[in-house]
């Protein structure tokens, strides 16, 4: 019942996931902390995924990220441009 072992080298899937998460964050001008607050995922988990360290994130984490991507795409905010107020705002924030 200890911690899961981390693979010695990142796999192709881990590298692809890391690039996807990092690209999404940079396109939407989100910090790891902001992404963490929006999705409810620990910042350290986001850091590990983007570094290619997290080998098998929980389904809840992947679902939260996918839902956020879909929301941003539907709102047209995934272009990397700031909102009309100059910053990307959290959902439900005015």
Biopython code that builds the backbone (N, CA, C, O; Angstrom):
import numpy as np
from Bio.PDB.StructureBuilder import StructureBuilder

atoms = [
    (1, "UNK", "N", (0.814, -1.185, 0.000)),
    (1, "UNK", "CA", (0.000, 0.000, 0.000)),
    (1, "UNK", "C", (0.856, 1.246, 0.000)),
    (1, "UNK", "O", (0.444, 2.283, 0.521)),
    (2, "UNK", "N", (2.054, 1.159, -0.583)),
    (2, "UNK", "CA", (2.908, 2.316, -0.673)),
    (2, "UNK", "C", (2.614, 3.134, -1.918)),
    (2, "UNK", "O", (1.605, 2.930, -2.594)),
    (3, "UNK", "N", (3.482, 4.028, -2.196)),
    (3, "UNK", "CA", (3.331, 4.876, -3.368)),
    (3, "UNK", "C", (3.566, 4.069, -4.630)),
    (3, "UNK", "O", (4.284, 3.069, -4.631)),
    (4, "UNK", "N", (2.936, 4.533, -5.713)),
    (4, "UNK", "CA", (3.158, 3.891, -6.996)),
    (4, "UNK", "C", (4.558, 4.223, -7.473)),
    (4, "UNK", "O", (5.047, 5.336, -7.273)),
    (5, "UNK", "N", (5.192, 3.262, -8.097)),
    (5, "UNK", "CA", (6.522, 3.507, -8.636)),
    (5, "UNK", "C", (6.415, 4.373, -9.883)),
    (5, "UNK", "O", (5.496, 4.214, -10.687)),
    (6, "UNK", "N", (7.354, 5.280, -10.032)),
    (6, "UNK", "CA", (7.410, 6.115, -11.216)),
    (6, "UNK", "C", (8.367, 5.469, -12.207)),
    (6, "UNK", "O", (9.437, 4.994, -11.824)),
    (7, "UNK", "N", (7.984, 5.451, -13.484)),
    (7, "UNK", "CA", (8.887, 4.855, -14.462)),
    (7, "UNK", "C", (10.168, 5.663, -14.571)),
    (7, "UNK", "O", (10.181, 6.864, -14.298)),
    (8, "UNK", "N", (11.240, 5.000, -14.971)),
    (8, "UNK", "CA", (12.521, 5.681, -15.044)),
    (8, "UNK", "C", (12.579, 6.694, -16.192)),
    (8, "UNK", "O", (13.259, 7.715, -16.088)),
    (9, "UNK", "N", (11.866, 6.411, -17.283)),
    (9, "UNK", "CA", (11.855, 7.328, -18.419)),
    (9, "UNK", "C", (10.405, 7.634, -18.794)),
    (9, "UNK", "O", (9.555, 6.744, -18.768)),
    (10, "UNK", "N", (10.122, 8.887, -19.143)),
    (10, "UNK", "CA", (8.760, 9.219, -19.576)),
    (10, "UNK", "C", (8.411, 8.487, -20.876)),
    (10, "UNK", "O", (9.230, 8.394, -21.791)),
    (11, "UNK", "N", (7.194, 7.976, -20.936)),
    (11, "UNK", "CA", (6.727, 7.300, -22.138)),
    (11, "UNK", "C", (6.246, 8.338, -23.145)),
    (11, "UNK", "O", (6.140, 9.521, -22.822)),
    (12, "UNK", "N", (5.959, 7.894, -24.359)),
    (12, "UNK", "CA", (5.454, 8.798, -25.396)),
    (12, "UNK", "C", (4.113, 9.402, -24.970)),
    (12, "UNK", "O", (3.844, 10.573, -25.240)),
    (13, "UNK", "N", (3.276, 8.607, -24.308)),
    (13, "UNK", "CA", (1.980, 9.102, -23.837)),
    (13, "UNK", "C", (2.163, 10.187, -22.780)),
    (13, "UNK", "O", (1.454, 11.194, -22.789)),
    (14, "UNK", "N", (3.108, 9.981, -21.875)),
    (14, "UNK", "CA", (3.370, 10.965, -20.820)),
    (14, "UNK", "C", (3.893, 12.266, -21.420)),
    (14, "UNK", "O", (3.508, 13.351, -20.984)),
    (15, "UNK", "N", (4.770, 12.160, -22.419)),
    (15, "UNK", "CA", (5.313, 13.355, -23.068)),
    (15, "UNK", "C", (4.215, 14.109, -23.810)),
    (15, "UNK", "O", (4.165, 15.338, -23.765)),
    (16, "UNK", "N", (3.332, 13.374, -24.493)),
    (16, "UNK", "CA", (2.232, 14.011, -25.222)),
    (16, "UNK", "C", (1.282, 14.719, -24.261)),
    (16, "UNK", "O", (0.846, 15.839, -24.527)),
    (17, "UNK", "N", (0.957, 14.059, -23.131)),
    (17, "UNK", "CA", (0.075, 14.676, -22.137)),
    (17, "UNK", "C", (0.729, 15.928, -21.563)),
    (17, "UNK", "O", (0.060, 16.945, -21.380)),
    (18, "UNK", "N", (2.022, 15.866, -21.280)),
    (18, "UNK", "CA", (2.744, 17.019, -20.729)),
    (18, "UNK", "C", (2.677, 18.195, -21.691)),
    (18, "UNK", "O", (2.418, 19.323, -21.271)),
    (19, "UNK", "N", (2.908, 17.946, -22.971)),
    (19, "UNK", "CA", (2.850, 19.021, -23.973)),
    (19, "UNK", "C", (1.447, 19.595, -24.079)),
    (19, "UNK", "O", (1.277, 20.810, -24.184)),
    (20, "UNK", "N", (0.441, 18.728, -24.053)),
    (20, "UNK", "CA", (-0.945, 19.175, -24.167)),
    (20, "UNK", "C", (-1.321, 20.093, -23.010)),
    (20, "UNK", "O", (-1.896, 21.161, -23.220)),
    (21, "UNK", "N", (-0.993, 19.672, -21.780)),
    (21, "UNK", "CA", (-1.335, 20.477, -20.607)),
    (21, "UNK", "C", (-0.576, 21.807, -20.623)),
    (21, "UNK", "O", (-1.157, 22.857, -20.349)),
    (22, "UNK", "N", (0.699, 21.762, -20.938)),
    (22, "UNK", "CA", (1.500, 22.978, -20.957)),
    (22, "UNK", "C", (1.018, 23.942, -22.038)),
    (22, "UNK", "O", (0.944, 25.149, -21.812)),
    (23, "UNK", "N", (0.690, 23.401, -23.219)),
    (23, "UNK", "CA", (0.197, 24.243, -24.308)),
    (23, "UNK", "C", (-1.124, 24.891, -23.927)),
    (23, "UNK", "O", (-1.329, 26.077, -24.183)),
    (24, "UNK", "N", (-2.026, 24.122, -23.315)),
    (24, "UNK", "CA", (-3.317, 24.669, -22.897)),
    (24, "UNK", "C", (-3.120, 25.809, -21.905)),
    (24, "UNK", "O", (-3.737, 26.867, -22.027)),
    (25, "UNK", "N", (-2.252, 25.580, -20.923)),
    (25, "UNK", "CA", (-2.003, 26.621, -19.917)),
    (25, "UNK", "C", (-1.420, 27.878, -20.536)),
    (25, "UNK", "O", (-1.862, 28.986, -20.232)),
    (26, "UNK", "N", (-0.434, 27.713, -21.399)),
    (26, "UNK", "CA", (0.213, 28.892, -21.974)),
    (26, "UNK", "C", (-0.712, 29.600, -22.958)),
    (26, "UNK", "O", (-0.713, 30.829, -23.016)),
    (27, "UNK", "N", (-1.504, 28.852, -23.738)),
    (27, "UNK", "CA", (-2.453, 29.467, -24.673)),
    (27, "UNK", "C", (-3.496, 30.296, -23.943)),
    (27, "UNK", "O", (-3.967, 31.307, -24.464)),
    (28, "UNK", "N", (-3.852, 29.879, -22.754)),
    (28, "UNK", "CA", (-4.885, 30.567, -21.988)),
    (28, "UNK", "C", (-4.327, 31.419, -20.858)),
    (28, "UNK", "O", (-5.072, 31.914, -20.012)),
    (29, "UNK", "N", (-3.014, 31.585, -20.854)),
    (29, "UNK", "CA", (-2.335, 32.425, -19.875)),
    (29, "UNK", "C", (-2.726, 32.070, -18.437)),
    (29, "UNK", "O", (-3.059, 32.943, -17.635)),
    (30, "UNK", "N", (-2.679, 30.782, -18.134)),
    (30, "UNK", "CA", (-2.989, 30.295, -16.792)),
    (30, "UNK", "C", (-1.713, 29.819, -16.125)),
    (30, "UNK", "O", (-0.872, 29.181, -16.758)),
    (31, "UNK", "N", (-1.573, 30.127, -14.863)),
    (31, "UNK", "CA", (-0.465, 29.566, -14.086)),
    (31, "UNK", "C", (-0.884, 28.182, -13.597)),
    (31, "UNK", "O", (-2.053, 27.807, -13.694)),
    (32, "UNK", "N", (0.062, 27.441, -13.080)),
    (32, "UNK", "CA", (-0.280, 26.140, -12.499)),
    (32, "UNK", "C", (-1.232, 26.327, -11.325)),
    (32, "UNK", "O", (-2.126, 25.509, -11.108)),
    (33, "UNK", "N", (-1.042, 27.387, -10.581)),
    (33, "UNK", "CA", (-1.912, 27.659, -9.436)),
    (33, "UNK", "C", (-3.329, 27.966, -9.905)),
    (33, "UNK", "O", (-4.295, 27.465, -9.328)),
    (34, "UNK", "N", (-3.461, 28.788, -10.948)),
    (34, "UNK", "CA", (-4.794, 29.120, -11.471)),
    (34, "UNK", "C", (-5.488, 27.877, -12.012)),
    (34, "UNK", "O", (-6.671, 27.663, -11.750)),
    (35, "UNK", "N", (-4.761, 27.056, -12.764)),
    (35, "UNK", "CA", (-5.340, 25.814, -13.285)),
    (35, "UNK", "C", (-5.758, 24.905, -12.139)),
    (35, "UNK", "O", (-6.796, 24.247, -12.209)),
    (36, "UNK", "N", (-4.959, 24.868, -11.098)),
    (36, "UNK", "CA", (-5.262, 24.070, -9.927)),
    (36, "UNK", "C", (-6.559, 24.528, -9.270)),
    (36, "UNK", "O", (-7.404, 23.706, -8.916)),
    (37, "UNK", "N", (-6.714, 25.831, -9.107)),
    (37, "UNK", "CA", (-7.907, 26.371, -8.462)),
    (37, "UNK", "C", (-9.156, 26.136, -9.302)),
    (37, "UNK", "O", (-10.222, 25.848, -8.756)),
    (38, "UNK", "N", (-9.040, 26.254, -10.615)),
    (38, "UNK", "CA", (-10.189, 26.086, -11.495)),
    (38, "UNK", "C", (-10.648, 24.635, -11.541)),
    (38, "UNK", "O", (-11.847, 24.360, -11.486)),
    (39, "UNK", "N", (-9.704, 23.708, -11.640)),
    (39, "UNK", "CA", (-10.048, 22.294, -11.820)),
    (39, "UNK", "C", (-10.169, 21.513, -10.517)),
    (39, "UNK", "O", (-10.792, 20.451, -10.490)),
    (40, "UNK", "N", (-9.587, 22.019, -9.447)),
    (40, "UNK", "CA", (-9.588, 21.283, -8.186)),
    (40, "UNK", "C", (-8.499, 20.222, -8.121)),
    (40, "UNK", "O", (-8.544, 19.323, -7.282)),
    (41, "UNK", "N", (-7.523, 20.334, -9.012)),
    (41, "UNK", "CA", (-6.394, 19.408, -9.045)),
    (41, "UNK", "C", (-5.247, 20.052, -8.271)),
    (41, "UNK", "O", (-5.023, 21.256, -8.391)),
    (42, "UNK", "N", (-4.527, 19.274, -7.486)),
    (42, "UNK", "CA", (-3.393, 19.823, -6.753)),
    (42, "UNK", "C", (-2.353, 20.393, -7.723)),
    (42, "UNK", "O", (-2.107, 19.824, -8.787)),
    (43, "UNK", "N", (-1.751, 21.516, -7.345)),
    (43, "UNK", "CA", (-0.733, 22.139, -8.183)),
    (43, "UNK", "C", (0.440, 21.187, -8.410)),
    (43, "UNK", "O", (1.008, 21.143, -9.501)),
    (44, "UNK", "N", (0.791, 20.441, -7.395)),
    (44, "UNK", "CA", (1.912, 19.507, -7.515)),
    (44, "UNK", "C", (1.626, 18.429, -8.557)),
    (44, "UNK", "O", (2.533, 18.002, -9.272)),
    (45, "UNK", "N", (0.374, 17.988, -8.646)),
    (45, "UNK", "CA", (-0.013, 17.002, -9.657)),
    (45, "UNK", "C", (0.131, 17.601, -11.050)),
    (45, "UNK", "O", (0.639, 16.945, -11.960)),
    (46, "UNK", "N", (-0.313, 18.839, -11.221)),
    (46, "UNK", "CA", (-0.174, 19.523, -12.514)),
    (46, "UNK", "C", (1.301, 19.654, -12.864)),
    (46, "UNK", "O", (1.700, 19.412, -14.004)),
    (47, "UNK", "N", (2.103, 20.036, -11.887)),
    (47, "UNK", "CA", (3.544, 20.174, -12.095)),
    (47, "UNK", "C", (4.145, 18.834, -12.539)),
    (47, "UNK", "O", (4.951, 18.800, -13.468)),
    (48, "UNK", "N", (3.766, 17.749, -11.894)),
    (48, "UNK", "CA", (4.290, 16.426, -12.239)),
    (48, "UNK", "C", (3.843, 15.973, -13.625)),
    (48, "UNK", "O", (4.627, 15.380, -14.366)),
    (49, "UNK", "N", (2.593, 16.247, -13.979)),
    (49, "UNK", "CA", (2.105, 15.869, -15.305)),
    (49, "UNK", "C", (2.878, 16.630, -16.377)),
    (49, "UNK", "O", (3.316, 16.040, -17.365)),
    (50, "UNK", "N", (3.045, 17.931, -16.186)),
    (50, "UNK", "CA", (3.754, 18.747, -17.180)),
    (50, "UNK", "C", (5.238, 18.402, -17.263)),
    (50, "UNK", "O", (5.870, 18.625, -18.295)),
    (51, "UNK", "N", (5.788, 17.865, -16.195)),
    (51, "UNK", "CA", (7.193, 17.460, -16.197)),
    (51, "UNK", "C", (7.372, 16.039, -16.728)),
    (51, "UNK", "O", (8.498, 15.573, -16.901)),
    (52, "UNK", "N", (6.254, 15.351, -16.988)),
    (52, "UNK", "CA", (6.331, 13.979, -17.467)),
    (52, "UNK", "C", (6.633, 12.988, -16.371)),
    (52, "UNK", "O", (7.083, 11.875, -16.646)),
    (53, "UNK", "N", (6.394, 13.372, -15.136)),
    (53, "UNK", "CA", (6.675, 12.504, -13.992)),
    (53, "UNK", "C", (5.451, 11.662, -13.639)),
    (53, "UNK", "O", (5.578, 10.477, -13.330)),
    (54, "UNK", "N", (4.277, 12.267, -13.684)),
    (54, "UNK", "CA", (3.042, 11.568, -13.317)),
    (54, "UNK", "C", (2.710, 10.570, -14.412)),
    (54, "UNK", "O", (2.354, 10.956, -15.525)),
    (55, "UNK", "N", (2.827, 9.283, -14.095)),
    (55, "UNK", "CA", (2.688, 8.257, -15.125)),
    (55, "UNK", "C", (1.246, 7.835, -15.372)),
    (55, "UNK", "O", (0.898, 7.456, -16.490)),
    (56, "UNK", "N", (0.409, 7.896, -14.355)),
    (56, "UNK", "CA", (-0.950, 7.392, -14.504)),
    (56, "UNK", "C", (-1.910, 8.227, -13.668)),
    (56, "UNK", "O", (-2.336, 7.791, -12.599)),
    (57, "UNK", "N", (-2.265, 9.449, -14.151)),
    (57, "UNK", "CA", (-3.166, 10.285, -13.363)),
    (57, "UNK", "C", (-4.546, 9.628, -13.226)),
    (57, "UNK", "O", (-4.992, 8.892, -14.106)),
    (58, "UNK", "N", (-5.190, 9.907, -12.127)),
    (58, "UNK", "CA", (-6.515, 9.368, -11.849)),
    (58, "UNK", "C", (-7.506, 9.860, -12.908)),
    (58, "UNK", "O", (-7.344, 10.952, -13.454)),
    (59, "UNK", "N", (-8.521, 9.060, -13.194)),
    (59, "UNK", "CA", (-9.527, 9.405, -14.201)),
    (59, "UNK", "C", (-10.204, 10.736, -13.869)),
    (59, "UNK", "O", (-10.526, 11.503, -14.777)),
    (60, "UNK", "N", (-10.422, 11.019, -12.601)),
    (60, "UNK", "CA", (-11.052, 12.283, -12.193)),
    (60, "UNK", "C", (-10.224, 13.478, -12.651)),
    (60, "UNK", "O", (-10.771, 14.499, -13.067)),
    (61, "UNK", "N", (-8.910, 13.344, -12.572)),
    (61, "UNK", "CA", (-8.013, 14.426, -12.980)),
    (61, "UNK", "C", (-8.109, 14.644, -14.487)),
    (61, "UNK", "O", (-8.216, 15.779, -14.950)),
    (62, "UNK", "N", (-8.070, 13.564, -15.242)),
    (62, "UNK", "CA", (-8.168, 13.669, -16.698)),
    (62, "UNK", "C", (-9.530, 14.208, -17.117)),
    (62, "UNK", "O", (-9.623, 14.997, -18.057)),
    (63, "UNK", "N", (-10.589, 13.787, -16.425)),
    (63, "UNK", "CA", (-11.933, 14.282, -16.737)),
    (63, "UNK", "C", (-12.065, 15.773, -16.438)),
    (63, "UNK", "O", (-12.672, 16.507, -17.218)),
    (64, "UNK", "N", (-11.506, 16.228, -15.321)),
    (64, "UNK", "CA", (-11.569, 17.650, -14.965)),
    (64, "UNK", "C", (-10.848, 18.498, -16.004)),
    (64, "UNK", "O", (-11.330, 19.564, -16.388)),
    (65, "UNK", "N", (-9.698, 18.024, -16.457)),
    (65, "UNK", "CA", (-8.947, 18.769, -17.466)),
    (65, "UNK", "C", (-9.692, 18.781, -18.795)),
    (65, "UNK", "O", (-9.753, 19.815, -19.459)),
    (66, "UNK", "N", (-10.256, 17.650, -19.190)),
    (66, "UNK", "CA", (-11.013, 17.575, -20.445)),
    (66, "UNK", "C", (-12.232, 18.492, -20.409)),
    (66, "UNK", "O", (-12.543, 19.156, -21.398)),
    (67, "UNK", "N", (-12.916, 18.527, -19.274)),
    (67, "UNK", "CA", (-14.090, 19.397, -19.125)),
    (67, "UNK", "C", (-13.691, 20.861, -19.241)),
    (67, "UNK", "O", (-14.402, 21.651, -19.864)),
    (68, "UNK", "N", (-12.565, 21.228, -18.649)),
    (68, "UNK", "CA", (-12.100, 22.606, -18.732)),
    (68, "UNK", "C", (-11.732, 22.960, -20.171)),
    (68, "UNK", "O", (-12.060, 24.049, -20.640)),
    (69, "UNK", "N", (-11.059, 22.057, -20.871)),
    (69, "UNK", "CA", (-10.726, 22.293, -22.278)),
    (69, "UNK", "C", (-11.995, 22.514, -23.094)),
    (69, "UNK", "O", (-12.052, 23.432, -23.911)),
    (70, "UNK", "N", (-13.002, 21.690, -22.881)),
    (70, "UNK", "CA", (-14.257, 21.808, -23.618)),
    (70, "UNK", "C", (-14.943, 23.137, -23.316)),
    (70, "UNK", "O", (-15.470, 23.790, -24.217)),
    (71, "UNK", "N", (-14.933, 23.530, -22.056)),
    (71, "UNK", "CA", (-15.548, 24.803, -21.659)),
    (71, "UNK", "C", (-14.845, 25.976, -22.336)),
    (71, "UNK", "O", (-15.499, 26.864, -22.883)),
    (72, "UNK", "N", (-13.530, 25.979, -22.301)),
    (72, "UNK", "CA", (-12.779, 27.068, -22.913)),
    (72, "UNK", "C", (-12.979, 27.095, -24.424)),
    (72, "UNK", "O", (-13.086, 28.172, -25.011)),
    (73, "UNK", "N", (-13.030, 25.934, -25.056)),
    (73, "UNK", "CA", (-13.243, 25.872, -26.503)),
    (73, "UNK", "C", (-14.632, 26.388, -26.863)),
    (73, "UNK", "O", (-14.786, 27.109, -27.848)),
    (74, "UNK", "N", (-15.647, 26.026, -26.073)),
    (74, "UNK", "CA", (-17.015, 26.465, -26.327)),
    (74, "UNK", "C", (-17.149, 27.979, -26.153)),
    (74, "UNK", "O", (-17.934, 28.625, -26.847)),
    (75, "UNK", "N", (-16.381, 28.531, -25.225)),
    (75, "UNK", "CA", (-16.432, 29.973, -24.974)),
    (75, "UNK", "C", (-15.497, 30.748, -25.900)),
    (75, "UNK", "O", (-15.475, 31.978, -25.884)),
    (76, "UNK", "N", (-14.731, 30.022, -26.704)),
    (76, "UNK", "CA", (-13.801, 30.684, -27.610)),
    (76, "UNK", "C", (-12.597, 31.265, -26.908)),
    (76, "UNK", "O", (-11.962, 32.184, -27.425)),
    (77, "UNK", "N", (-12.269, 30.741, -25.731)),
    (77, "UNK", "CA", (-11.156, 31.302, -24.962)),
    (77, "UNK", "C", (-9.872, 30.521, -25.130)),
    (77, "UNK", "O", (-8.865, 30.865, -24.511)),
    (78, "UNK", "N", (-9.874, 29.477, -25.950)),
    (78, "UNK", "CA", (-8.669, 28.657, -26.071)),
    (78, "UNK", "C", (-7.722, 29.183, -27.143)),
    (78, "UNK", "O", (-6.863, 28.442, -27.620)),
    (79, "UNK", "N", (-7.864, 30.436, -27.524)),
    (79, "UNK", "CA", (-7.002, 31.020, -28.550)),
    (79, "UNK", "C", (-5.751, 31.638, -27.963)),
    (79, "UNK", "O", (-4.837, 31.990, -28.708)),
    (80, "UNK", "N", (-5.684, 31.779, -26.665)),
    (80, "UNK", "CA", (-4.524, 32.391, -26.040)),
    (80, "UNK", "C", (-4.659, 33.891, -25.893)),
    (80, "UNK", "O", (-3.745, 34.552, -25.401)),
    (81, "UNK", "N", (-5.791, 34.437, -26.315)),
    (81, "UNK", "CA", (-6.010, 35.878, -26.192)),
    (81, "UNK", "C", (-6.728, 36.160, -24.880)),
    (81, "UNK", "O", (-7.551, 35.354, -24.445)),
    (82, "UNK", "N", (-6.430, 37.291, -24.241)),
    (82, "UNK", "CA", (-7.109, 37.613, -22.987)),
    (82, "UNK", "C", (-8.583, 37.917, -23.212)),
    (82, "UNK", "O", (-8.993, 38.283, -24.314)),
    (83, "UNK", "N", (-9.364, 37.762, -22.166)),
    (83, "UNK", "CA", (-10.783, 38.090, -22.251)),
    (83, "UNK", "C", (-10.940, 39.601, -22.385)),
    (83, "UNK", "O", (-9.955, 40.336, -22.330)),
    (84, "UNK", "N", (-12.175, 40.066, -22.561)),
    (84, "UNK", "CA", (-12.408, 41.494, -22.761)),
    (84, "UNK", "C", (-11.977, 42.333, -21.565)),
    (84, "UNK", "O", (-11.788, 43.542, -21.691)),
    (85, "UNK", "N", (-11.819, 41.700, -20.404)),
    (85, "UNK", "CA", (-11.391, 42.421, -19.210)),
    (85, "UNK", "C", (-9.881, 42.364, -19.014)),
    (85, "UNK", "O", (-9.354, 42.901, -18.039)),
    (86, "UNK", "N", (-9.185, 41.708, -19.946)),
    (86, "UNK", "CA", (-7.731, 41.676, -19.882)),
    (86, "UNK", "C", (-7.134, 40.474, -19.183)),
    (86, "UNK", "O", (-5.930, 40.239, -19.288)),
    (87, "UNK", "N", (-7.939, 39.710, -18.475)),
    (87, "UNK", "CA", (-7.422, 38.519, -17.812)),
    (87, "UNK", "C", (-8.403, 37.376, -17.989)),
    (87, "UNK", "O", (-9.593, 37.590, -18.216)),
    (88, "UNK", "N", (-7.896, 36.182, -17.883)),
    (88, "UNK", "CA", (-8.769, 35.020, -17.905)),
    (88, "UNK", "C", (-9.378, 34.898, -16.524)),
    (88, "UNK", "O", (-8.665, 34.898, -15.521)),
    (89, "UNK", "N", (-10.704, 34.792, -16.472)),
    (89, "UNK", "CA", (-11.369, 34.717, -15.181)),
    (89, "UNK", "C", (-11.805, 33.291, -14.907)),
    (89, "UNK", "O", (-12.083, 32.525, -15.829)),
    (90, "UNK", "N", (-11.861, 32.945, -13.632)),
    (90, "UNK", "CA", (-12.343, 31.643, -13.244)),
    (90, "UNK", "C", (-13.838, 31.554, -13.539)),
    (90, "UNK", "O", (-14.531, 32.569, -13.608)),
    (91, "UNK", "N", (-14.321, 30.333, -13.711)),
    (91, "UNK", "CA", (-15.733, 30.126, -13.957)),
    (91, "UNK", "C", (-16.511, 30.655, -12.771)),
    (91, "UNK", "O", (-16.148, 30.412, -11.620)),
    (92, "UNK", "N", (-17.582, 31.380, -13.054)),
    (92, "UNK", "CA", (-18.434, 31.888, -12.003)),
    (92, "UNK", "C", (-17.911, 33.141, -11.341)),
    (92, "UNK", "O", (-18.534, 33.647, -10.407)),
    (93, "UNK", "N", (-16.788, 33.655, -11.796)),
    (93, "UNK", "CA", (-16.210, 34.865, -11.202)),
    (93, "UNK", "C", (-16.589, 36.059, -12.068)),
    (93, "UNK", "O", (-16.565, 35.968, -13.296)),
    (94, "UNK", "N", (-16.935, 37.162, -11.446)),
    (94, "UNK", "CA", (-17.319, 38.357, -12.202)),
    (94, "UNK", "C", (-16.368, 39.477, -11.997)),
    (94, "UNK", "O", (-16.552, 40.554, -12.565)),
]
sb = StructureBuilder()
sb.init_structure("model")
sb.init_model(0)
sb.init_chain("A")
sb.init_seg("    ")
for serial, (resi, resn, name, xyz) in enumerate(atoms, 1):
    if name == "N":
        sb.init_residue(resn, " ", resi, " ")
    sb.init_atom(name, np.array(xyz, "f"), 0.0, 1.0, " ", f" {name:<3s}", serial, name[0])
structure = sb.get_structure()
